[in-house]
Amino acid sequence: MLTHIYVCVCMAVKGSDIVGSAHCSCTPCQHRSAALLFVLRPLTRALPTRSARLGVRHGMEWNLRRMESELRQINPDLLQPSKSFKKPSSGTITINVGGYLYAAQRHTLAKHPGSLLEEMVTGKKPVVHVDSMGNTFIDRDGPIFRHVLNFLRLGELVLPDDFKEAGLLRREANFYRLSELAQALQDWEQQQATQHEPAFLEVTDSHERSHGLRVYCSDSTFIEKVKSRLVQISKSRLDGFPEEFEVSSNIIQFRHFIKSEQGSRLVLKQDSTFLCTLECLKLEAVMLALRGGFRLLTSLDSSRGSVVQCEALHFVK
């Protein structure tokens, strides 16, 4: 350990060697030696502490190298990178929409050429804003973007039954320049409007062969259900609903029937093939209406005590 340093400024230079006296008594040397000693003494005091720190560091590094060597001898694969951890795929991108983070494949966002999202992920449009994590930031409605992303993933618009933000979704579709989404939303709105329109059902029975049983409904889907039910209960195992009973998509009428000995009216095809009784068909139509959410408004001539015997039944939904 260095405790004292004496520097003599009265030096004789011989060739490349410097020769000097450590105990020079000349006045200039004494003053200069004292000044240098004053400057260098704090540095000499710090040397033990710094040396100790370096010793600890070198000791830790030596221990780590020794432990690594021992682990490699025990299990060479232990220090290898885990195969279960993979680098993030460059095909995945995370975007921040109004504070909501969405992760998706790049090809999903670029599915519709010319859209804003396609231009952003392909680099056609430079990214202007990023969040604190470096994700692309889009200052739009965050929650509604889930429907935009689902449309890109599925290729169709799937909305919850109680969806009430069609106007907002339309604006977002226009912002992202997704004309297919805007068209799908328009079709969905038209379908919803049709479903919420009141449906009217009328079942009339004139008890005459010239008119027979007539079923009219403003909702053509209900008529399809009645036709399917007739095929199921038919005694002749029909392959499909007989066209002769179909007046239009909203009306079916059964004129061909005869009365049996028991008083029942038998529904027949034009080739006299027996299908079912008219009373059974009428009851099936009424039951389908009630199960489908229709409610009875009026009935004509209900004095006979049975809905099946009424001449006219009117339902609404």
SEROFI-450869 format. One record per residue (C-alpha): x, y negated, z; residue number from 1; residue in three letters. Coordinates in Angstrom, 3 decimals, always signed. Layout:
> X / Y / Z / NUM / ALA;
...
//
This chain:
> +0.000 / +0.000 / +0.000 / 1 / MET;
> +1.357 / -3.409 / -0.988 / 2 / LEU;
> +1.475 / -5.803 / +1.988 / 3 / THR;
> +4.070 / -8.438 / +1.013 / 4 / HIS;
> +5.221 / -9.731 / -2.320 / 5 / ILE;
> +8.300 / -11.948 / -2.684 / 6 / TYR;
> +8.996 / -13.507 / -6.005 / 7 / VAL;
> +12.276 / -15.221 / -6.692 / 8 / CYS;
> +12.292 / -17.756 / -9.438 / 9 / VAL;
> +16.099 / -17.817 / -9.556 / 10 / CYS;
> +16.443 / -14.963 / -11.995 / 11 / MET;
> +19.279 / -13.994 / -14.221 / 12 / ALA;
> +18.344 / -12.365 / -17.444 / 13 / VAL;
> +20.777 / -9.804 / -18.762 / 14 / LYS;
> +19.722 / -8.432 / -22.107 / 15 / GLY;
> +16.200 / -7.077 / -21.580 / 16 / SER;
> +16.522 / -6.586 / -17.809 / 17 / ASP;
> +15.397 / -9.054 / -15.202 / 18 / ILE;
> +17.530 / -9.194 / -12.090 / 19 / VAL;
> +16.579 / -11.194 / -9.045 / 20 / GLY;
> +16.981 / -11.386 / -5.315 / 21 / SER;
> +14.120 / -10.488 / -3.008 / 22 / ALA;
> +15.543 / -12.638 / -0.226 / 23 / HIS;
> +16.525 / -15.796 / -1.997 / 24 / CYS;
> +16.922 / -18.657 / +0.525 / 25 / SER;
> +16.752 / -21.577 / -1.850 / 26 / CYS;
> +14.060 / -24.132 / -1.021 / 27 / THR;
> +12.162 / -23.960 / -4.336 / 28 / PRO;
> +11.947 / -20.213 / -4.150 / 29 / CYS;
> +10.740 / -20.286 / -0.567 / 30 / GLN;
> +7.878 / -22.672 / -1.399 / 31 / HIS;
> +6.839 / -20.856 / -4.530 / 32 / ARG;
> +6.966 / -17.467 / -2.833 / 33 / SER;
> +4.713 / -18.707 / -0.051 / 34 / ALA;
> +2.186 / -20.046 / -2.563 / 35 / ALA;
> +2.053 / -16.810 / -4.533 / 36 / LEU;
> +1.728 / -14.802 / -1.342 / 37 / LEU;
> -1.276 / -16.911 / -0.343 / 38 / PHE;
> -2.987 / -16.163 / -3.671 / 39 / VAL;
> -2.166 / -12.468 / -3.902 / 40 / LEU;
> -2.869 / -11.427 / -0.286 / 41 / ARG;
> -6.756 / -11.225 / -0.756 / 42 / PRO;
> -6.248 / -9.101 / -3.823 / 43 / LEU;
> -4.046 / -6.686 / -1.964 / 44 / THR;
> -6.642 / -6.378 / +0.794 / 45 / ARG;
> -9.350 / -5.439 / -1.739 / 46 / ALA;
> -7.299 / -2.684 / -3.282 / 47 / LEU;
> -8.125 / -0.035 / -0.616 / 48 / PRO;
> -11.902 / -0.566 / -0.998 / 49 / THR;
> -11.789 / -0.403 / -4.777 / 50 / ARG;
> -9.568 / +2.623 / -4.653 / 51 / SER;
> -12.037 / +4.341 / -2.320 / 52 / ALA;
> -14.920 / +3.631 / -4.698 / 53 / ARG;
> -12.993 / +4.994 / -7.630 / 54 / LEU;
> -12.151 / +8.058 / -5.608 / 55 / GLY;
> -15.835 / +8.726 / -4.794 / 56 / VAL;
> -16.836 / +8.261 / -8.421 / 57 / ARG;
> -14.133 / +10.607 / -9.677 / 58 / HIS;
> -15.128 / +13.108 / -7.017 / 59 / GLY;
> -18.799 / +13.064 / -8.064 / 60 / MET;
> -17.882 / +13.500 / -11.716 / 61 / GLU;
> -15.649 / +16.430 / -10.850 / 62 / TRP;
> -18.433 / +18.061 / -8.805 / 63 / ASN;
> -20.960 / +17.629 / -11.650 / 64 / LEU;
> -18.572 / +19.190 / -14.139 / 65 / ARG;
> -17.954 / +22.102 / -11.775 / 66 / ARG;
> -21.733 / +22.664 / -11.221 / 67 / MET;
> -22.410 / +22.527 / -14.964 / 68 / GLU;
> -19.667 / +25.076 / -15.587 / 69 / SER;
> -21.102 / +27.420 / -12.949 / 70 / GLU;
> -24.650 / +27.088 / -14.357 / 71 / LEU;
> -23.445 / +27.902 / -17.849 / 72 / ARG;
> -21.795 / +31.046 / -16.527 / 73 / GLN;
> -25.007 / +32.110 / -14.736 / 74 / ILE;
> -27.452 / +31.319 / -17.580 / 75 / ASN;
> -26.095 / +29.831 / -20.823 / 76 / PRO;
> -29.629 / +28.893 / -21.982 / 77 / ASP;
> -30.501 / +26.984 / -18.832 / 78 / LEU;
> -28.950 / +23.710 / -19.971 / 79 / LEU;
> -30.242 / +23.979 / -23.534 / 80 / GLN;
> -33.057 / +21.573 / -24.587 / 81 / PRO;
> -36.479 / +23.077 / -23.914 / 82 / SER;
> -38.236 / +24.323 / -27.033 / 83 / LYS;
> -41.609 / +23.363 / -25.543 / 84 / SER;
> -40.772 / +19.669 / -25.730 / 85 / PHE;
> -40.831 / +18.266 / -29.200 / 86 / LYS;
> -40.122 / +14.816 / -30.463 / 87 / LYS;
> -43.196 / +12.768 / -31.270 / 88 / PRO;
> -44.329 / +13.427 / -34.796 / 89 / SER;
> -43.950 / +10.547 / -37.201 / 90 / SER;
> -47.363 / +11.508 / -38.572 / 91 / GLY;
> -49.097 / +10.265 / -35.408 / 92 / THR;
> -49.793 / +6.617 / -34.711 / 93 / ILE;
> -51.264 / +4.811 / -31.701 / 94 / THR;
> -53.163 / +1.575 / -32.212 / 95 / ILE;
> -54.608 / -0.845 / -29.697 / 96 / ASN;
> -58.095 / -2.047 / -30.608 / 97 / VAL;
> -59.362 / -4.697 / -28.234 / 98 / GLY;
> -57.464 / -3.162 / -25.316 / 99 / GLY;
> -58.480 / +0.447 / -26.093 / 100 / TYR;
> -55.751 / +2.828 / -27.246 / 101 / LEU;
> -56.558 / +5.270 / -30.056 / 102 / TYR;
> -54.189 / +7.959 / -31.362 / 103 / ALA;
> -54.710 / +9.481 / -34.795 / 104 / ALA;
> -52.867 / +11.014 / -37.695 / 105 / GLN;
> -51.599 / +8.548 / -40.253 / 106 / ARG;
> -53.360 / +10.351 / -43.081 / 107 / HIS;
> -56.658 / +9.998 / -41.171 / 108 / THR;
> -56.363 / +6.219 / -40.980 / 109 / LEU;
> -55.215 / +6.082 / -44.609 / 110 / ALA;
> -58.054 / +8.264 / -45.906 / 111 / LYS;
> -59.845 / +5.417 / -47.732 / 112 / HIS;
> -57.526 / +3.554 / -50.134 / 113 / PRO;
> -57.963 / -0.193 / -50.073 / 114 / GLY;
> -59.220 / -0.289 / -46.497 / 115 / SER;
> -57.505 / -2.444 / -43.892 / 116 / LEU;
> -56.359 / +0.577 / -41.894 / 117 / LEU;
> -54.869 / +2.237 / -44.976 / 118 / GLU;
> -52.873 / -0.885 / -45.788 / 119 / GLU;
> -51.600 / -1.164 / -42.212 / 120 / MET;
> -50.342 / +2.424 / -41.829 / 121 / VAL;
> -48.776 / +2.528 / -45.302 / 122 / THR;
> -46.973 / -0.779 / -44.843 / 123 / GLY;
> -48.867 / -2.622 / -47.560 / 124 / LYS;
> -50.014 / -5.122 / -44.939 / 125 / LYS;
> -47.393 / -6.197 / -42.373 / 126 / PRO;
> -48.226 / -5.762 / -38.710 / 127 / VAL;
> -48.800 / -9.203 / -37.221 / 128 / VAL;
> -49.585 / -8.408 / -33.586 / 129 / HIS;
> -48.285 / -5.709 / -31.225 / 130 / VAL;
> -49.025 / -5.045 / -27.566 / 131 / ASP;
> -46.487 / -4.802 / -24.730 / 132 / SER;
> -45.799 / -1.167 / -25.620 / 133 / MET;
> -45.092 / -1.912 / -29.267 / 134 / GLY;
> -48.400 / -0.520 / -30.564 / 135 / ASN;
> -50.201 / -2.238 / -33.411 / 136 / THR;
> -52.855 / -4.523 / -31.922 / 137 / PHE;
> -56.188 / -5.238 / -33.642 / 138 / ILE;
> -58.307 / -7.920 / -32.002 / 139 / ASP;
> -61.690 / -6.244 / -32.570 / 140 / ARG;
> -64.312 / -4.422 / -30.498 / 141 / ASP;
> -62.608 / -1.489 / -28.798 / 142 / GLY;
> -65.503 / +0.822 / -27.796 / 143 / PRO;
> -67.245 / +0.629 / -31.192 / 144 / ILE;
> -64.030 / +1.704 / -32.951 / 145 / PHE;
> -64.602 / +5.289 / -31.790 / 146 / ARG;
> -67.430 / +5.566 / -34.321 / 147 / HIS;
> -65.173 / +4.165 / -37.051 / 148 / VAL;
> -62.462 / +6.694 / -36.204 / 149 / LEU;
> -64.932 / +9.589 / -36.013 / 150 / ASN;
> -66.219 / +8.672 / -39.466 / 151 / PHE;
> -62.670 / +8.807 / -40.828 / 152 / LEU;
> -62.089 / +12.172 / -39.171 / 153 / ARG;
> -65.383 / +13.876 / -40.044 / 154 / LEU;
> -66.214 / +12.238 / -43.343 / 155 / GLY;
> -69.753 / +11.563 / -42.105 / 156 / GLU;
> -71.450 / +9.228 / -39.648 / 157 / LEU;
> -72.507 / +10.888 / -36.399 / 158 / VAL;
> -74.152 / +8.562 / -33.876 / 159 / LEU;
> -75.845 / +9.273 / -30.532 / 160 / PRO;
> -79.636 / +9.359 / -30.429 / 161 / ASP;
> -79.816 / +6.197 / -28.314 / 162 / ASP;
> -77.364 / +4.192 / -30.448 / 163 / PHE;
> -78.393 / +0.511 / -30.419 / 164 / LYS;
> -75.396 / -1.284 / -31.952 / 165 / GLU;
> -75.921 / -0.728 / -35.668 / 166 / ALA;
> -75.438 / -4.436 / -36.385 / 167 / GLY;
> -72.072 / -4.500 / -34.610 / 168 / LEU;
> -70.917 / -1.327 / -36.361 / 169 / LEU;
> -71.870 / -2.822 / -39.733 / 170 / ARG;
> -69.710 / -5.886 / -39.051 / 171 / ARG;
> -66.797 / -3.656 / -38.054 / 172 / GLU;
> -67.207 / -1.587 / -41.228 / 173 / ALA;
> -67.031 / -4.777 / -43.285 / 174 / ASN;
> -63.963 / -5.981 / -41.361 / 175 / PHE;
> -62.081 / -2.731 / -41.972 / 176 / TYR;
> -63.297 / -2.752 / -45.594 / 177 / ARG;
> -64.920 / +0.683 / -45.287 / 178 / LEU;
> -67.747 / +0.536 / -47.826 / 179 / SER;
> -68.483 / +4.256 / -47.369 / 180 / GLU;
> -69.113 / +3.697 / -43.669 / 181 / LEU;
> -71.406 / +0.745 / -44.407 / 182 / ALA;
> -73.437 / +2.889 / -46.837 / 183 / GLN;
> -73.649 / +5.776 / -44.365 / 184 / ALA;
> -74.879 / +3.356 / -41.701 / 185 / LEU;
> -77.565 / +2.033 / -44.056 / 186 / GLN;
> -78.784 / +5.582 / -44.748 / 187 / ASP;
> -78.842 / +6.295 / -41.020 / 188 / TRP;
> -80.939 / +3.183 / -40.339 / 189 / GLU;
> -83.456 / +4.170 / -43.012 / 190 / GLN;
> -83.736 / +7.636 / -41.542 / 191 / GLN;
> -84.278 / +6.217 / -38.073 / 192 / GLN;
> -87.005 / +3.899 / -39.373 / 193 / ALA;
> -88.805 / +6.826 / -40.997 / 194 / THR;
> -88.651 / +8.897 / -37.855 / 195 / GLN;
> -90.162 / +6.127 / -35.762 / 196 / HIS;
> -93.085 / +5.479 / -38.082 / 197 / GLU;
> -96.374 / +6.889 / -36.704 / 198 / PRO;
> -97.466 / +10.108 / -38.404 / 199 / ALA;
> -101.130 / +10.882 / -39.088 / 200 / PHE;
> -102.550 / +14.411 / -39.337 / 201 / LEU;
> -106.022 / +15.396 / -40.512 / 202 / GLU;
> -107.442 / +18.923 / -40.559 / 203 / VAL;
> -110.846 / +19.173 / -42.260 / 204 / THR;
> -113.000 / +22.270 / -42.708 / 205 / ASP;
> -116.090 / +21.922 / -44.902 / 206 / SER;
> -117.080 / +25.599 / -44.501 / 207 / HIS;
> -117.656 / +25.662 / -48.269 / 208 / GLU;
> -115.562 / +27.554 / -50.793 / 209 / ARG;
> -115.407 / +24.534 / -53.075 / 210 / SER;
> -113.457 / +22.571 / -50.481 / 211 / HIS;
> -112.296 / +25.068 / -47.871 / 212 / GLY;
> -109.654 / +24.078 / -45.342 / 213 / LEU;
> -107.612 / +20.970 / -46.048 / 214 / ARG;
> -104.531 / +19.876 / -44.102 / 215 / VAL;
> -103.132 / +16.409 / -44.718 / 216 / TYR;
> -100.154 / +14.845 / -42.926 / 217 / CYS;
> -98.230 / +11.654 / -43.674 / 218 / SER;
> -95.095 / +13.467 / -42.498 / 219 / ASP;
> -94.229 / +16.001 / -45.182 / 220 / SER;
> -91.971 / +17.918 / -42.806 / 221 / THR;
> -95.023 / +19.027 / -40.828 / 222 / PHE;
> -96.643 / +20.374 / -44.006 / 223 / ILE;
> -93.481 / +22.423 / -44.593 / 224 / GLU;
> -93.841 / +23.897 / -41.108 / 225 / LYS;
> -97.452 / +24.926 / -41.806 / 226 / VAL;
> -96.406 / +26.530 / -45.090 / 227 / LYS;
> -93.616 / +28.465 / -43.384 / 228 / SER;
> -95.982 / +29.611 / -40.660 / 229 / ARG;
> -98.454 / +30.928 / -43.239 / 230 / LEU;
> -95.696 / +33.024 / -44.814 / 231 / VAL;
> -94.887 / +34.483 / -41.376 / 232 / GLN;
> -98.443 / +35.467 / -40.437 / 233 / ILE;
> -99.454 / +36.632 / -43.916 / 234 / SER;
> -100.717 / +40.216 / -44.112 / 235 / LYS;
> -99.272 / +40.656 / -47.602 / 236 / SER;
> -95.637 / +39.780 / -46.763 / 237 / ARG;
> -95.324 / +36.726 / -48.951 / 238 / LEU;
> -91.944 / +35.814 / -50.420 / 239 / ASP;
> -92.951 / +32.166 / -50.353 / 240 / GLY;
> -95.869 / +29.826 / -50.006 / 241 / PHE;
> -98.399 / +30.289 / -52.861 / 242 / PRO;
> -98.259 / +27.263 / -55.157 / 243 / GLU;
> -102.007 / +27.460 / -55.796 / 244 / GLU;
> -102.666 / +26.155 / -52.274 / 245 / PHE;
> -100.255 / +23.225 / -52.570 / 246 / GLU;
> -101.859 / +19.964 / -53.697 / 247 / VAL;
> -98.891 / +17.672 / -52.948 / 248 / SER;
> -95.998 / +17.364 / -50.520 / 249 / SER;
> -98.462 / +15.962 / -47.970 / 250 / ASN;
> -101.563 / +18.104 / -48.654 / 251 / ILE;
> -102.326 / +21.818 / -48.677 / 252 / ILE;
> -105.841 / +23.152 / -49.338 / 253 / GLN;
> -107.244 / +26.686 / -49.119 / 254 / PHE;
> -110.271 / +27.047 / -51.386 / 255 / ARG;
> -110.115 / +30.780 / -51.999 / 256 / HIS;
> -111.766 / +32.677 / -49.204 / 257 / PHE;
> -114.676 / +35.055 / -48.627 / 258 / ILE;
> -116.680 / +35.845 / -45.538 / 259 / LYS;
> -116.198 / +39.249 / -43.987 / 260 / SER;
> -118.903 / +41.324 / -42.329 / 261 / GLU;
> -117.782 / +40.010 / -38.946 / 262 / GLN;
> -118.272 / +36.444 / -40.151 / 263 / GLY;
> -114.579 / +35.642 / -40.498 / 264 / SER;
> -113.424 / +33.828 / -43.588 / 265 / ARG;
> -110.596 / +35.601 / -45.363 / 266 / LEU;
> -107.974 / +33.561 / -47.183 / 267 / VAL;
> -107.255 / +35.131 / -50.574 / 268 / LEU;
> -104.916 / +34.372 / -53.430 / 269 / LYS;
> -106.282 / +34.047 / -56.922 / 270 / GLN;
> -105.461 / +37.706 / -57.504 / 271 / ASP;
> -107.640 / +38.607 / -54.464 / 272 / SER;
> -104.609 / +39.353 / -52.270 / 273 / THR;
> -105.599 / +38.987 / -48.605 / 274 / PHE;
> -103.401 / +36.631 / -46.617 / 275 / LEU;
> -105.060 / +35.843 / -43.289 / 276 / CYS;
> -108.268 / +34.543 / -41.802 / 277 / THR;
> -109.077 / +30.872 / -42.224 / 278 / LEU;
> -109.733 / +30.551 / -38.485 / 279 / GLU;
> -106.278 / +31.920 / -37.707 / 280 / CYS;
> -104.647 / +29.527 / -40.164 / 281 / LEU;
> -106.549 / +26.592 / -38.703 / 282 / LYS;
> -105.525 / +27.545 / -35.159 / 283 / LEU;
> -101.879 / +27.844 / -36.203 / 284 / GLU;
> -101.976 / +24.352 / -37.724 / 285 / ALA;
> -103.449 / +22.895 / -34.523 / 286 / VAL;
> -100.863 / +24.654 / -32.332 / 287 / MET;
> -98.006 / +23.429 / -34.533 / 288 / LEU;
> -99.364 / +19.890 / -34.239 / 289 / ALA;
> -99.539 / +19.986 / -30.451 / 290 / LEU;
> -96.069 / +21.512 / -30.135 / 291 / ARG;
> -94.715 / +18.893 / -32.537 / 292 / GLY;
> -95.802 / +15.981 / -30.358 / 293 / GLY;
> -99.103 / +15.144 / -32.078 / 294 / PHE;
> -102.018 / +14.165 / -29.885 / 295 / ARG;
> -105.679 / +14.584 / -30.722 / 296 / LEU;
> -107.509 / +11.336 / -31.422 / 297 / LEU;
> -110.960 / +12.379 / -32.623 / 298 / THR;
> -112.850 / +15.542 / -33.478 / 299 / SER;
> -116.010 / +15.838 / -35.572 / 300 / LEU;
> -118.816 / +18.173 / -34.473 / 301 / ASP;
> -117.171 / +19.575 / -31.377 / 302 / SER;
> -120.504 / +20.771 / -29.969 / 303 / SER;
> -119.672 / +24.328 / -30.956 / 304 / ARG;
> -117.264 / +24.510 / -28.043 / 305 / GLY;
> -114.053 / +25.334 / -29.944 / 306 / SER;
> -111.497 / +23.192 / -31.681 / 307 / VAL;
> -111.278 / +25.798 / -34.412 / 308 / VAL;
> -114.978 / +25.315 / -35.177 / 309 / GLN;
> -114.717 / +21.535 / -35.579 / 310 / CYS;
> -115.246 / +20.182 / -39.049 / 311 / GLU;
> -112.556 / +17.517 / -38.694 / 312 / ALA;
> -109.616 / +16.934 / -36.376 / 313 / LEU;
> -107.475 / +13.811 / -36.351 / 314 / HIS;
> -104.035 / +13.665 / -34.727 / 315 / PHE;
> -101.405 / +10.967 / -34.417 / 316 / VAL;
> -97.750 / +11.029 / -33.433 / 317 / LYS;
//
